[in-house]
Every structure is written in C-alpha cells, then in structure tokens.
Amino acid sequence: MNKNTKIIIITSDEDIIQRLISNETNNTQIINVTENLHYLSKFKSNNDNQINKRVLESSTTNEERSIKVRKKWSDTVCVICGDQGIGYNYNVLTCGSCKTFFRRNFNEDVDKLQCLTGDEQCSVSHEIRRKCQKCRLKRCFSIGMKPNVVKNKTKTKNIKKNLNNSLVSSFNEIDQLFTNENSIIDSKTISDTLFTRLSVEDWITIQNIQSSFEFFCNFPLEENSALMDLSDRTSAIISWSYVGSGTAMRFINFFRHMKQFEELNNDDRFILTKYNLFSIYLTSKGYYYKRVSCCHSIEFWQKEDENNRRFISLCDTSSYDVNKCDDLVKYLIELTERDPTIISLLSIILMFSPGISMNENEPLLKDLLSIYRIQCYFTKILWNYLLDKLDEIQAHKYFIQLFTLILRIQLGAKELRQFFQHQFSITNTKDKVAPLMQTILHFY
C-alpha cells in the first residue's frame, strides 16, 4: 500500500525557491513566513505550536534583513531572459532559473545541441525560456556567463557589510552642496563631495545599469532591416519612423526600470523623454554600429551599408551633410571603445540634462533640483569609474573629451532631427509617422 509522504522545506536559498515555484503543483504549498505568519496557525500539533511561538516572539531583525535583500534586487532584471534578477551568478546578473540552467548545462557542447526551430534565433524570454536549450545556452555564453567564476566568501561578506552606504547618503551630500547657503563652495569641497573612489554600492549600481542597458537596448537589427521598405521615398521614411519607434520604446523601458526616473514627477518624465531621447538614440549607435559578433557578421554590416546608402539616396539631402552622423558615430566608437558602462552612464546623464535638445519651446521642469541631483550622482559615478580604469591625469583628459562629445551629440541630434522633420514635411506624411516618433521629433 502506497503511503503519501509530506516534506517541509525551510530555506532562504533563492535558487531552491525558484525551482519550487517553477515546478509547483496542486499539492505544493509555498509559504513566505515573513508575510504569512497567520498561515502557521492552521497547524495544530504541539510541535507546530512551539514553532509558531518562536516565530511570533522572535525579533524582527531577520525579517527586516530578508526584506532588505529582496528590495536590493527588486529593480533588477535577468540579462538572459528578462525575469526578475536575484543577483550576480557566474559573472552575470540572472534570475534563479537561468542560474540553475547554466550550472547544469555549461559543459554541454552547444554545436551538438538541436535548435527548436533550426534557425538558432529562438527567443529566450522568461515566458518561453525552456523551449530551446541551445539558444538559451548560446545567449548565456554570449552575454558573458563563466563557469569558472567562484564566489569569494570574504568579498561577499564585505559587500553585505558595506551595502548600508546607500544612494540616499550620496544624494544627501549632493543636496547639501547645492542648498547650503552659509558655506563657501570651492573646488576642493566639490571634489571631496562628488569625486571619490567607487564604493561597493557604486559598483553594484554600475553592474545593474550595465545589465539593464544590455538587456533592454539590445536592438533586433535583423528585424529592423526587414521592416525597412526602400521601394520609394515615402515608404522609406515612414518605415524608418516605425523602426525608430521600436528603438525608442526599448530606451523608455530601460529608463522606466530606474527607480530615480520612476520617482520623478509624471510631467517631468514626459518632458525629459520627449526632448532628450533622440540624443540618447544617437549615442547608442556608438555601441552597436558595425559590431561584428556571433550574430552580426561582416557580410551583415555590408548589407546594412547598402541599405543605408539606398535610404539616403531616396531622401532630400540638400540641407544636411549625411557624413556628419557617420563621423560622430565613429568618434563615439573611438572614444568609448564600446564600453557598455560608459555608454549606459552617458545615456543616463543625457536623459537627466534639461535643455540639451536646444529647443526654445522646451517647458520648464517642476522638480529641477531632483533632476540635477540625479544627473550629478551619475556624473560622479562615471568620473569615479574612469579613475578606477585610468590614472588621474588620463581620467581628466578623458572627462574633457566626453564633454566635448556631449556637445557634438547635442548639435548632431538637433541637425538630424531637423533633417527628418524636413523629410516628412516635403512628403506631406507627418500624419503617417509612428505616434511615438511624432513626439520625439517634436511634431507637436
């Protein structure tokens, strides 16, 4: 006679919890003790009552620590599948499922695995990540997961110890710098307040930003090419607007994932998006343009060049030097060396830069101090990242070059926006432009 066996697993291991959730059946019950203490009263045995008493009488220290750990990763995403991240595993920010998947499969020969569709371009989003093992494992390796990365317990302990150096502390220092009327602000005060070596909290911020940027802003270049209709001028610029709209949405999702952006006044978020997003789109080209990888070969970029030349030939270029954009992108690549940390931080600084659009109709922001405070914080992180990467003299020179680059981006974005405004005007197709691009191109 078969007997049913009941098993109770008490754990704070996120990996085990993720596996239980993914395989949950009708006979499985998952209880979060910190949120469901009342549930324990359903059990009537003496032993269970003793457990209830110990849980209810225990201090809240462990509960608060658990909440802090959950909040720490609550605004992160797995760079493999897009699910909520639980931490850095094998050198990459992942969810529990992708962490487990990689640990179990990294020894597999990817070339010998069978792709579900045969074209090796399967989506690995968290809704369908289990469908194709080959494409999921390829993405793990291409993003940078490394099986030989072993956690250093001492380093982990130090990271946890220093997590109390939160963003609030940094923001308070910046607030005092701007609002203290009784103090004299000199260059040393600014330097001591803003420009210090990277803290553990700064490194975590950088890693989260870089992971989010690489996930949300990973443009489907093949899909974009397929959407472009180059049969005539009108079709070309209208199809361009829809491709650009998709790209803009990726950046919006990236910024919406930032707590600092989400906490802004709704009107301020709209103004910053409308007037600054085009400059950021131009900046991102320095990361992806002509990047040869396992997915994009030299032949792919040769075809892209042909399509670009075809697109330009269909446009009226009498009032715009099309080589300016290429020159700017090449300078971006040369200066940043496609470093995702520099590109992503530069994009954030541009987003929180009022007036960078050079549009006289740009409205005033309601909470200007908060926006400058955020801009100052991420400028500080970028500077400290450069100090960590270069020596101080090189960092100073590089920082000046970056600001020169920002001025070129500012002017280049304005001229390119005017170029597209002109194209839609002469073809009388403003009403057919993708709605989001109508906003970004300042049609209203």
N, C-alpha and C positions, 0 to 999 in steps of 0.2 A: 504494500500500500504506500503510495507516494505521500510524503508529508511536505507541506509548504514551509519554507524557511524564511524567517524575517531577518533582515540585516539592517542595522542602523550604522550609517557612516557619518561621523562628525569630523568636518575638515574645513580649513580655511584656504586650502590649496585651490587656486583659481583654475588650474588645469583640470583637476578632478571634477570640479563643479561644472565646467564647460562640457565635459564628456557626459556627465549625468544628464544635463539639460538636453544635449543633442540626441540622447537615446532614451528620453523619458517615455514611459508607458503609463497605462491607466493604473497600474499597481505601484507606481513610484510616486513618492511624496517628497518634495524638496522644501525644507523649512529654513527661512532666514531667521535665526534666533534673535538677532538684534531688532528685527522689525515685527516679529510674530511671537512674542513671549506668551501671549494669551493662548496660543495654539497648544502649548505644552500641557495646559490644564486638562486636556482631553484624555491624557494617560493617567490611569487611576492606581497603578501599583505603588507600593511603598517606596520602591527604589526610584520610580519616576517622580514621586512627590519630593523625595530628597533632592533630586536633580533640579526640580522647579525651584525649591527653596534656595539652593546655591546660586542659581542663575539670577533670581529676583533680588537676592541680598548682595550679590557681587557689586563691586564698584563699577562705575561707568567708563573706567579708563580703557578697557579693552574694546568696548563698544565704540567709544569716540575714535580710537585708533583705527578700527575697522572702517568707520565712515570716512576718515581722512584718506585711507588707502584707496577706497572706492572713488572718492572725489578726485584724487590725484590723476586717475586715468579716465575719468568720466567724459572728458572732452577730447579723447584721442581716438584715432581710427587705425585699424589694421591696414598696413600698406599692401597686403596681399589681396584681401577680399573686401575690405571696406567695413567690416563689422567693428564693434567697439573693441579697442585695444586694451590689453591687460598689463602691458609692459614690454620691455626690450628682451627679445628672445633670439638667440643666435645672431646677434648684431643688428636686429631689425625690430621695429615696433609691430607687434602682431596681436591677434586675438588668441584665446586658448586653443581653439580648434586648429588654426594654422601652425601654432607652435607644436602641437601634438603630431599633426600631419607630417611636418618636416622632420621631426625626431624619428618617426617611424619609416620614412621613405628616402632620406637623403642618400642612402647607399645604393638606391636603385639607379640603373643605367637609363637615363632619360631617353636616349635614342632608341632603346628597345621597347619602351612603353608604347601602347596604342592610343592614339588620339581619338576622342569620341566622334569627331566629325571628319577627321582626316586632313583638315587644313591647318591644324595647330594654332588656331586663333580663337579658341573657346573662351568665353567669359568665365572668370573665377570669382564673381561677386558672391557675397555670403549666402544669397538665396540658392545658388546652384553650384557652389564650390566643390561639392562632392562628385559632380558629374564626370569631369575629366581629370584623371590623376596626372596625366602627362603635362597638360597645360598649367595646372596648378603648381607642379613641382618646378617647371621651367620658370614660372614667374617668381617662385621663391628664390631660385638661384640668381635670376636677372636683377632682382631688387637688392640682393646682397646678403642673403642669409648664409651663414657659415657654420658648418657642423663642428668645427674645432674651437668655437668660441665657448669658453667655460667661465662661468661667473666667479669673480673673485669675492670671497665672502667678506674680507676686510673692507674692500672697496664698497660693497653693497651696504655694509654696516655704516660706513662713513656717509654714504649718500642719504640714508634714512635719518642719520643724526643731523644732517645739515638742511633737511627739507623745510625746517622752520623758517629759513631765510626766504620768505615768500615774496611774491610780486608786490604785495601791499606795502612792504617795507621799502622797496625800491621806489614805488610811486610816492610814498610819503616824503622821501628825501627830495624828489623832484618837485613836489608841491611846495616844500619849504624854500627851495631855491628860487621859485618864481613868485611866491606870495609874501615872503618875509620882507617887509618894507624897512625894518630897522637895521638890517645888515647890509654891509657893503659887499657886493658880489664881484670878486676879482677872478682872474683866470685860474688861480690855484684852487679857489673854492669850487669852481665849476669842474675842474679836473678831478679833484678829490671826491666830489659827489657823484659824478657821472661816469668817469673813466677809471675803473678799477679792473683787476683781473677777473676772469669769468668765475662765478661761483658754481656750485653744484646745481643750484636751481636754474642758473642761466644755461648750463649745458643741457638740462632736461628740456627747457623751453626751446632751445635750438633744435634738438632732436625731434621734438614733437612738431615744430613748424616745418622742418625739412621733410618729415614723413608725410604730413598732411599735404604739403605742396606737391610732392612726387605722386601722391595718390590722386588728388583731385584735379591736378593740372596736367595729367598725362594724356595729351591730346591724341585722339584716334586719327592719325594722319592719313591712313588709307581710306577711312570713311569720309574724311573731309574732301579728299581728292575725288572720290566717287560722286560726291554731292555737287561738285562744281560743273556747271553747264557752260561750256565755252563755245557754243554754237553761234552766238551773236552778242553784241554789247549789252543789250538789256538783260538777257538771260544770265550773262556772266556776273554783272554787278548785283542782281537780285539774289542769285545763288550764293554769292560771296557774303551777303548780309546774313543768310541763314547759317552758313558755316561759322561766321564771326559770332553770331548769337550763341551758338553751342559752346564756343570757346569762352565767351563772356560768362555763361552760366557756370562753367567749371571754376572760374575765378571767384564768382559770387559764393559758390558753395565752400570754397577754401576760406574766404573771409568770414562767412557765417559760422564756420567752425571755430573761430577765435572768440573766446569769452569777451575780450576787450571790445571787439567790434559789435557783438550782440548786445552788450550793455549800453551802447550809445543810444541817444535819442533817435527815434524812427526817422524823423526828418533829416537829421544829420547823416544817418547811414545812407539814405537815398541820395543826398547831395554829393557825398563823397564817392558813391558808386557811379553816379551819372557823370561827374566831371573828372574823375581820376582813373577810371577803369581802362580807358583807351591807352593811356601811357603805360599802364602795367602790362597790357596785352603786348605792346611793342617790346617791353623789357624781356618778357618771357621768350621771345624769339631767339635771344642770345643763349638760351639753354637747349632748345630743341632743333634749331636750324642746322641742317646738314650734319646731324649727328649720326654717324654710322654705328649701328648696333646689330644685335642678332635679328632684329625685326626690320630695320631700315638699312638697306644696303646702298652702295654707291649707285647702283642702277636705279633704285627708288628715287634718290635725290636728283639724278639726271632727268628723270621723267618729271619731277616736280619743277625743275628749272624750265623745262619745255612748257609746262602748263602756265608757269608764272609769266614767261615771255608772251605766250598766247593771250593771257589775260590783259597784260599791259598794252599789247598791240590793239586790243579792242577798245581801250579807254582813250579819252582825250587827255593827253599829257602835255598840252601846250603851256600850261601854267604850273607845272610841277616837274622837278628833276627826280625821276624814279630811282636814280642811283643813290640818292641821299639815304633812303631807307636801308639799302644793302650795306652802305658804308657804316651806318650806325650799328647795324646788327653785327657786322664784322668786328667793330671796335668793342662791342659788348662781349663777344666771344673771347677776343684777345685779352681784355682786361679782367674778366671774371673767371676765365678758363672753365666756364660752365659749372662752377662750384654751386651746388644747389642751395647751400646755406647762404651764400652771398646773394644769389638771385632772389631767393624767397624773402630774406630780410629787406632787400632793396625794394621789392614789390610792396611789402608792408609799409615801409617808410613813405613810399609814394602814395599809397592809399590814404595815409593819415597826414597828407600835406595839402592843406587848404590853399587854393589859388594856383595850383600847379597847372591847371588847364589853360590859364591865361585868357579866360573868358570873362568879359566885363559884366556879364549877366549872372554870374555865379552868385547865389544868395549867401547871406551871412549864416554862419553856423550858430546853433543855440548854445552849445556847450564847448566853446572853443578851447577852454583851458584843459578839459579832459582829453581832447584830441591832440593837443600839443604835448601833453604829458605822456600819452601813449607813443607818439612819434619819438619823443626824447628817450623813452625807455628802450625802444628797439634800435635807435641810433646808438645808444650806449652798448647794447649787446653786440651790434655789428662791429663797433670800434674795438671792444674787448676781444672779439673773435679774431680780428685782424692782428691785435697784439699777441695773441696766442699763436697765430700762424706765422707772423713775421716778427722781425725786431722792431724797435720803436721808431727808428728813422724810416724804415721801409713802410711801416704802418701809416705814418704821417703822409708820406708821398702818395701812398695808395688811396688814402682817405680823400686827399685833394683831387685825385684823378676820378674818384667815384662822384664827387660833387660836380666836377666838370661833365661827367657822363650824364648826371641827372639833368643838367641844363640842356644838354644835347637831346635827351629824351623828351624833355618838356617842349622844346621847339619842334622836334621831329614829329611828335604826336599831334601838335597843333596843325602843322602843314599837311600831314597825312589825313587828318580829319577833314580839313578844308578840301583836299583832293577828292575824297569820297562824297562829300556834300555836293561838290561840283558835278560829279558823275551822275548822281541821282537827280540833280536839278536839270541837266541838259537832256536827260532821257525821260523826264517827267514821270519818274517811278517812285517818288517818295512814299506814296501810299501803299506800295507793294513791298517795302523794306520790312524785314523782321522787326516786330514791335520793340524788342529789347535794343536792337541796333538803332532804331529811331531815337531812343533815349540817349544812348551813348554818343551818337553823332550829333546830338543837340538839334534835332529837327523841331523840337518844341520845348 
